[in-house]
Amino acid sequence: MKLVLLGIQGSGKSTQGNLLSKQLKIPYLSTGHIFREIAKEKTSLGRYVKETMNAGLLIPDDKTIEIVHKYLSRQVYKKGYIIDGFPRTTKQAQAFINNIEKVIYLEVPDKEAIYRLVYRNDDSRGDETLPALKKRIELFHKHTRPVLDYYENQGKLLAVDGTASIGEVNKEILNSLGKQLIRNQVKTWELKQKAVIAVVGMPGAGKTEAALFFRKKKLPVVSFSNILNDYIDKHNFKHSEEIHRKLREGWRKKYGMAAFAILGEKELNEKLSKNMIVVIEGMRSWEEYLYLKKKFPKVKIYILTIYTDKDIRHKRIAKRSYRGKGMYGETRDINELIGTNMGSTIAYADYVIKNNFSKNEFYDKLEDVYREIYFT
């Protein structure tokens, strides 16, 4: 396992890094450690690092990347490691080709981190004056915050509340890595039952965004919504409420109210054969839910309803460049609730998430649902 620990100074990286190192039995190191070790070597690189550090200068990105890659190529790190303090910039992250599995971000407010560093009991470092600490934190926000976005877009970022106790933070990290601590030994979590997360919601609630979140978790997604959308695009039809309703009703007349479950069954079956959790984006009718329960009796099906206030949903849809104009309003809402019998699935949901606010808050709520299902 190859992990990166990121966070402002005082967030607890070294504490968690050393703890995880013992639990996961992989070495923990910081870029400071790497540079100090290399500076001891009687090589041209060792001399360069020593002279640069002694001069109080920062080692440039290109040279830092070269040094870290060379250091981590050593045999001791072949099975994995936990690295702290690297990458510090987006350029370093883009060049860091080392099959990183997870980037753990210990999230701590600036004031909390400064308080910890100023008032901690052990001997402070010489460069831990208050102005120096504030400058380091400022540099983190300027240069390293974009690195968090870079890894989040890759689905590798794991944000953890670093203000909790050491034990709670450690437990949260282990859980997110699919590990659990049993009698001081780390065991891998194993899902005992396959599961389907069926995402339900009114138009504009955020079903597509939820599907994107789960894709970042490396979960396969079967889109019931795209069955209809792809058919319309393939036949060069115009996206309108009238065309959508006509096709929905036609398929339901042919297959019954479980039409989209029937049409998506083959893809769902294929993905379940290879994965423990599969997500359905856009399940609607109660009959679809009953059909899937009957067809997959050994699979636990969770209904996740995304709720958003009506005016917010309509504004979101109006801004869409694809399927936007004329595809929202009272008529469509009633067609979805009554015409597709969606009301029953919404009312019977296992989880309800309100999506009125920011994407980050929405993702946090989805993360909670994902972990509860994964670790149940």
C-alpha positions as CSV (number, residue, x, y, z in Angstrom):
1,M,0.0,0.0,0.0
2,K,1.3,3.4,-1.0
3,L,-0.1,6.4,0.9
4,V,0.4,10.2,1.0
5,L,-0.2,12.2,4.1
6,L,-1.0,15.9,3.6
7,G,-2.0,18.7,6.0
8,I,-0.8,21.9,7.4
9,Q,2.0,21.8,10.0
10,G,0.5,20.7,13.3
11,S,-2.3,18.6,11.7
12,G,-0.9,15.4,13.1
13,K,0.8,13.9,10.1
14,S,3.8,12.5,11.9
15,T,1.6,11.1,14.7
16,Q,-0.7,9.3,12.3
17,G,2.1,8.4,9.9
18,N,4.1,6.5,12.6
19,L,0.9,4.9,14.0
20,L,-0.2,3.7,10.5
21,S,3.4,2.5,9.8
22,K,3.3,0.1,12.7
23,Q,-0.3,-1.0,12.0
24,L,0.1,-1.5,8.2
25,K,3.8,-2.7,8.5
26,I,5.0,-0.3,5.9
27,P,7.7,2.4,6.4
28,Y,6.8,6.0,7.2
29,L,9.0,8.8,6.0
30,S,8.9,12.6,5.3
31,T,10.6,14.6,2.6
32,G,12.6,16.2,5.3
33,H,13.8,12.7,6.3
34,I,14.6,11.9,2.7
35,F,16.6,15.1,2.2
36,R,18.5,14.7,5.5
37,E,19.4,11.1,4.6
38,I,20.6,12.0,1.1
39,A,22.6,15.0,2.5
40,K,24.7,12.5,4.5
41,E,25.7,10.6,1.3
42,K,29.1,11.3,-0.2
43,T,27.7,11.7,-3.7
44,S,27.2,14.7,-6.0
45,L,23.5,14.6,-5.2
46,G,24.2,14.4,-1.5
47,R,26.5,17.4,-1.7
48,Y,23.9,19.3,-3.8
49,V,21.1,18.6,-1.2
50,K,23.4,19.5,1.7
51,E,24.5,22.8,0.2
52,T,21.0,23.8,-0.8
53,M,19.6,23.0,2.7
54,N,22.5,24.7,4.5
55,A,21.9,27.8,2.3
56,G,18.3,27.9,3.5
57,L,17.0,27.5,0.0
58,L,14.1,25.3,-1.3
59,I,15.0,22.5,-3.6
60,P,13.3,23.1,-7.0
61,D,10.3,21.0,-8.1
62,D,12.2,19.1,-10.8
63,K,15.1,18.2,-8.5
64,T,12.7,17.3,-5.6
65,I,10.8,14.9,-7.9
66,E,14.0,13.3,-9.1
67,I,15.2,12.9,-5.5
68,V,12.0,11.4,-4.2
69,H,11.6,9.0,-7.1
70,K,15.1,7.8,-6.7
71,Y,14.8,7.4,-3.0
72,L,11.5,5.4,-3.2
73,S,13.0,3.1,-5.8
74,R,14.9,1.4,-3.0
75,Q,14.0,-2.2,-2.2
76,V,12.7,-1.4,1.3
77,Y,9.8,0.7,-0.3
78,K,8.8,-1.9,-2.9
79,K,5.9,-3.2,-0.9
80,G,4.6,0.2,0.1
81,Y,5.2,3.3,2.2
82,I,3.6,6.3,3.8
83,I,5.1,9.6,2.7
84,D,4.5,12.9,4.4
85,G,5.2,16.4,3.0
86,F,5.2,15.4,-0.7
87,P,3.9,16.3,-3.2
88,R,3.7,20.0,-2.2
89,T,2.8,21.4,-5.6
90,T,0.6,20.4,-8.5
91,K,3.7,20.0,-10.7
92,Q,5.2,17.5,-8.2
93,A,1.9,15.6,-8.0
94,Q,1.6,15.4,-11.8
95,A,5.1,14.0,-12.0
96,F,4.8,11.6,-9.1
97,I,4.2,8.4,-11.0
98,N,4.3,5.9,-8.1
99,N,0.9,4.2,-8.1
100,I,-0.3,6.1,-5.1
101,E,-3.5,4.4,-3.8
102,K,-4.8,7.0,-1.3
103,V,-4.0,10.6,-0.3
104,I,-5.0,11.3,3.3
105,Y,-5.7,14.9,4.1
106,L,-5.8,15.7,7.8
107,E,-8.1,18.7,7.9
108,V,-7.4,21.0,10.8
109,P,-8.3,24.7,11.1
110,D,-5.3,27.1,11.1
111,K,-5.9,28.3,14.6
112,E,-6.0,24.8,16.0
113,A,-2.8,23.8,14.3
114,I,-1.0,26.9,15.6
115,Y,-2.3,26.3,19.1
116,R,-1.0,22.7,19.0
117,L,2.4,23.8,17.8
118,V,2.8,26.7,20.2
119,Y,1.6,24.9,23.3
120,R,2.8,21.4,22.7
121,N,4.9,19.9,25.5
122,D,8.0,18.7,23.6
123,D,10.8,20.9,22.6
124,S,9.9,23.1,19.7
125,R,11.9,23.4,16.6
126,G,13.9,26.5,16.0
127,D,11.8,27.4,13.0
128,E,8.5,27.2,14.9
129,T,8.2,30.8,15.8
130,L,4.7,32.2,15.4
131,P,5.5,34.2,12.3
132,A,7.3,31.2,10.8
133,L,4.3,28.9,11.5
134,K,1.9,31.4,9.9
135,K,4.1,31.7,6.8
136,R,4.3,27.9,6.4
137,I,0.5,27.6,6.7
138,E,0.1,30.4,4.2
139,L,2.4,28.5,1.7
140,F,0.4,25.3,2.2
141,H,-2.9,27.1,1.2
142,K,-1.2,28.7,-1.7
143,H,0.8,25.8,-3.2
144,T,-0.6,22.6,-1.7
145,R,-4.4,23.1,-1.7
146,P,-4.5,22.7,-5.5
147,V,-2.8,19.3,-4.9
148,L,-5.8,18.2,-2.9
149,D,-8.1,19.2,-5.8
150,Y,-5.8,17.2,-8.2
151,Y,-6.1,14.0,-6.2
152,E,-9.8,14.5,-5.5
153,N,-10.5,14.6,-9.2
154,Q,-8.7,11.2,-9.4
155,G,-10.9,9.8,-6.7
156,K,-7.9,9.3,-4.4
157,L,-8.4,11.9,-1.8
158,L,-9.5,11.0,1.7
159,A,-10.3,14.0,3.9
160,V,-10.3,13.2,7.6
161,D,-11.3,15.5,10.5
162,G,-7.9,16.0,12.2
163,T,-9.4,17.7,15.2
164,A,-10.7,14.5,16.7
165,S,-8.6,12.4,19.1
166,I,-5.6,10.5,17.9
167,G,-7.5,7.2,18.2
168,E,-10.6,8.5,16.4
169,V,-8.6,9.9,13.5
170,N,-6.7,6.6,13.2
171,K,-9.9,4.6,13.2
172,E,-11.4,6.9,10.5
173,I,-8.3,6.5,8.3
174,L,-8.3,2.7,8.7
175,N,-12.0,2.4,8.0
176,S,-11.6,4.5,4.8
177,L,-8.8,2.3,3.7
178,G,-11.0,-0.8,4.2
179,K,-9.2,-1.8,7.3
180,Q,-10.3,-2.4,10.9
181,L,-8.4,-2.8,14.2
182,I,-9.1,-6.0,16.0
183,R,-7.1,-6.9,19.1
184,N,-4.3,-4.5,18.0
185,Q,-4.1,-6.1,14.6
186,V,-5.3,-4.6,11.4
187,K,-7.7,-6.7,9.4
188,T,-9.1,-6.0,6.0
189,W,-12.8,-5.3,5.8
190,E,-14.7,-7.8,3.7
191,L,-18.1,-7.2,2.4
192,K,-20.3,-10.2,3.3
193,Q,-23.1,-9.5,0.9
194,K,-23.3,-7.9,-2.5
195,A,-25.2,-4.6,-2.6
196,V,-26.9,-2.2,-5.0
197,I,-27.3,1.5,-4.2
198,A,-30.3,2.7,-6.2
199,V,-30.2,6.4,-6.5
200,V,-33.7,8.0,-6.7
201,G,-34.7,11.6,-7.0
202,M,-36.8,14.2,-8.9
203,P,-35.4,15.9,-12.0
204,G,-32.5,18.2,-11.1
205,A,-32.1,16.7,-7.6
206,G,-28.5,15.6,-8.3
207,K,-28.7,12.0,-9.4
208,T,-26.0,12.4,-12.0
209,E,-23.7,14.2,-9.5
210,A,-24.2,11.3,-7.1
211,A,-23.3,8.8,-9.8
212,L,-20.1,10.8,-10.5
213,F,-19.2,10.7,-6.7
214,F,-19.6,6.9,-6.7
215,R,-17.6,6.5,-9.9
216,K,-14.8,8.3,-8.1
217,K,-15.1,5.6,-5.5
218,K,-14.4,3.1,-8.3
219,L,-18.0,1.8,-8.1
220,P,-19.6,0.7,-11.4
221,V,-22.7,2.7,-12.3
222,V,-25.7,1.4,-14.3
223,S,-27.7,4.4,-15.6
224,F,-31.4,3.8,-16.1
225,S,-31.7,7.4,-17.1
226,N,-29.3,6.9,-20.0
227,I,-31.3,4.0,-21.4
228,L,-33.8,6.6,-22.6
229,N,-31.4,9.4,-23.3
230,D,-29.1,7.2,-25.4
231,Y,-32.1,5.9,-27.4
232,I,-33.2,9.5,-28.2
233,D,-29.7,10.6,-29.2
234,K,-29.2,7.5,-31.3
235,H,-32.4,8.2,-33.3
236,N,-31.8,12.0,-33.5
237,F,-35.0,12.7,-31.6
238,K,-35.5,16.0,-29.8
239,H,-35.3,16.0,-26.0
240,S,-38.6,17.2,-24.8
241,E,-41.0,16.2,-22.0
242,E,-43.5,15.0,-24.7
243,I,-41.0,12.7,-26.4
244,H,-39.6,11.4,-23.0
245,R,-43.1,10.7,-21.7
246,K,-44.2,9.0,-25.0
247,L,-41.1,6.7,-24.9
248,R,-41.5,5.9,-21.2
249,E,-45.1,5.1,-21.5
250,G,-44.5,3.0,-24.7
251,W,-41.9,0.9,-23.0
252,R,-44.0,0.5,-19.9
253,K,-46.9,-0.6,-22.0
254,K,-44.6,-3.2,-23.6
255,Y,-42.6,-4.4,-20.5
256,G,-44.8,-3.2,-17.6
257,M,-43.9,-0.7,-14.9
258,A,-40.6,-2.4,-14.3
259,A,-39.5,-1.6,-17.9
260,F,-36.2,0.1,-17.1
261,A,-35.1,-2.6,-14.6
262,I,-35.8,-5.1,-17.3
263,L,-33.9,-3.1,-19.9
264,G,-31.0,-2.6,-17.6
265,E,-30.9,-6.1,-16.0
266,K,-28.2,-7.5,-18.3
267,E,-25.7,-4.7,-17.6
268,L,-26.5,-4.8,-13.9
269,N,-26.0,-8.6,-13.7
270,E,-22.6,-8.3,-15.5
271,K,-21.4,-5.6,-13.1
272,L,-22.6,-7.5,-10.0
273,S,-20.7,-10.6,-11.2
274,K,-17.4,-8.6,-10.9
275,N,-18.1,-6.2,-8.1
276,M,-19.5,-6.2,-4.5
277,I,-21.3,-2.9,-4.8
278,V,-23.0,-1.5,-7.9
279,V,-24.9,1.8,-8.2
280,I,-28.1,2.4,-10.2
281,E,-28.5,6.0,-11.3
282,G,-32.1,7.0,-11.9
283,M,-34.3,4.1,-10.6
284,R,-37.9,5.3,-10.6
285,S,-40.8,3.0,-10.2
286,W,-41.6,0.9,-7.2
287,E,-42.1,-2.0,-9.6
288,E,-38.5,-1.6,-10.7
289,Y,-37.4,-2.1,-7.1
290,L,-39.6,-5.2,-6.6
291,Y,-38.4,-6.6,-9.9
292,L,-34.7,-6.2,-8.9
293,K,-35.4,-7.8,-5.5
294,K,-36.9,-10.8,-7.1
295,K,-34.2,-11.1,-9.8
296,F,-31.3,-10.6,-7.3
297,P,-32.5,-12.2,-4.1
298,K,-29.0,-12.5,-2.6
299,V,-28.2,-8.8,-3.2
300,K,-29.1,-6.2,-0.6
301,I,-30.8,-3.2,-2.5
302,Y,-30.6,0.1,-0.8
303,I,-32.7,3.1,-2.0
304,L,-30.9,6.4,-1.7
305,T,-33.2,9.4,-2.3
306,I,-31.7,12.7,-3.3
307,Y,-34.0,15.6,-2.2
308,T,-33.7,19.2,-3.4
309,D,-36.1,22.0,-3.1
310,K,-38.3,22.5,-6.2
311,D,-37.1,26.0,-7.1
312,I,-33.5,24.9,-6.9
313,R,-34.1,21.9,-9.0
314,H,-35.8,23.9,-11.7
315,K,-33.0,26.5,-11.8
316,R,-30.4,23.7,-12.2
317,I,-32.3,22.1,-15.1
318,A,-32.8,25.5,-16.8
319,K,-29.0,26.0,-16.9
320,R,-28.3,22.6,-18.6
321,S,-27.0,22.7,-22.1
322,Y,-28.2,19.2,-22.6
323,R,-31.8,18.3,-22.1
324,G,-32.4,21.7,-20.5
325,K,-35.1,23.8,-22.2
326,G,-38.6,22.7,-21.5
327,M,-37.6,19.7,-19.5
328,Y,-38.6,21.0,-16.1
329,G,-41.7,22.3,-14.3
330,E,-44.9,21.1,-12.7
331,T,-45.9,18.9,-15.6
332,R,-42.7,16.9,-15.6
333,D,-42.6,16.6,-11.8
334,I,-46.1,15.1,-11.7
335,N,-45.3,12.8,-14.6
336,E,-42.2,11.5,-12.7
337,L,-44.1,11.1,-9.4
338,I,-47.3,9.6,-10.7
339,G,-46.7,8.5,-14.2
340,T,-43.5,6.5,-13.3
341,N,-44.7,5.7,-9.7
342,M,-41.6,7.2,-8.3
343,G,-43.4,8.5,-5.1
344,S,-43.3,5.0,-3.5
345,T,-39.5,4.6,-4.0
346,I,-38.9,8.1,-2.6
347,A,-41.1,7.4,0.5
348,Y,-39.5,4.0,1.1
349,A,-35.9,5.2,0.9
350,D,-33.2,3.7,3.2
351,Y,-31.3,7.0,3.0
352,V,-32.4,10.6,2.2
353,I,-29.9,13.3,1.4
354,K,-30.8,16.9,1.0
355,N,-28.8,18.5,-1.8
356,N,-29.6,22.2,-1.6
357,F,-26.1,23.4,-0.9
358,S,-22.5,23.0,-2.1
359,K,-21.1,20.1,-3.9
360,N,-18.6,19.5,-1.1
361,E,-21.4,19.2,1.5
362,F,-23.3,16.9,-0.9
363,Y,-20.2,14.7,-1.3
364,D,-19.7,14.5,2.5
365,K,-23.2,13.2,2.9
366,L,-22.8,10.7,0.1
367,E,-19.5,9.6,1.8
368,D,-21.4,8.9,5.0
369,V,-23.9,6.7,3.2
370,Y,-21.2,4.9,1.3
371,R,-19.2,4.1,4.4
372,E,-22.3,2.9,6.3
373,I,-23.2,0.5,3.5
374,Y,-19.6,-0.6,3.0
375,F,-18.9,-1.3,6.6
376,T,-22.3,-2.8,7.6
